[in-house]
C-alpha cells in the first residue's frame, strides 16, 4: 500500500496494514476513484466489487496474500492466479460504501429493476 510523503519522511506509517481502519480507508479511496472516473453512471455494490481492483491491498511485495486473506487463499484465486472478489472483500466494500454514504461522498438509491429492487451508488456532485 502506498504511503504519504509525511510517512516516508518520518519513517513511520500511520495505521499500518494490521490497523482496522487502514484497509477500509484504502477501499474508500479506490471506490471514490472508480466512481469519479464514471460520474455519468451509478453502480450496484456487486458492480463496484467487480470493477475495482482491490488485489494490491491484500498482497505483500512478494505477491503473496497477507492478513485474513492468507487463510482463505484457496477460495480467492482464479485459474490465472488473480485475486478475485471474496466474502472478505465484499464485507469491506459494504463497510466502505456505508461510510462513504454517511460522509456524504457517495449517495445511494433503491431502484426498481426487472429483477426487483437494487441499491445503486454514485459519487455526489
C-alpha positions, 0 to 999 in steps of 0.5 A: 500500500502506498504511503504519504510523503509525511510517512516516508519522511518520518519513517513511520506509517500511520495505521499500518496494514494490521490497523482496522481502519487502514484497509477500509480507508484504502477501499474508500479511496479506490471506490471514490476513484472508480466512481469519479472516473464514471460520474455519468453512471451509478453502480450496484455494490456487486458492480463496484466489487467487480470493477475495482481492483482491490488485489494490491491491498491484500498482497505483500511485495512478494505477491503473496496474500497477507492478513485474513486473506492468507487463510482463505487463499484457496477460495480467492484465486482464479485459474490465472492466479488473480485475486478475485472478489471474496466474502472478505472483500465484499464485507469491506466494500459494504463497510466502505460504501456505508461510510462513504454514504454517511460522509456524504461522498457517495449517495445511494438509491433503491431502484426498481429493476426487472429483477426487483429492487437494487441499491445503486451508488454514485459519487455526489456532485 
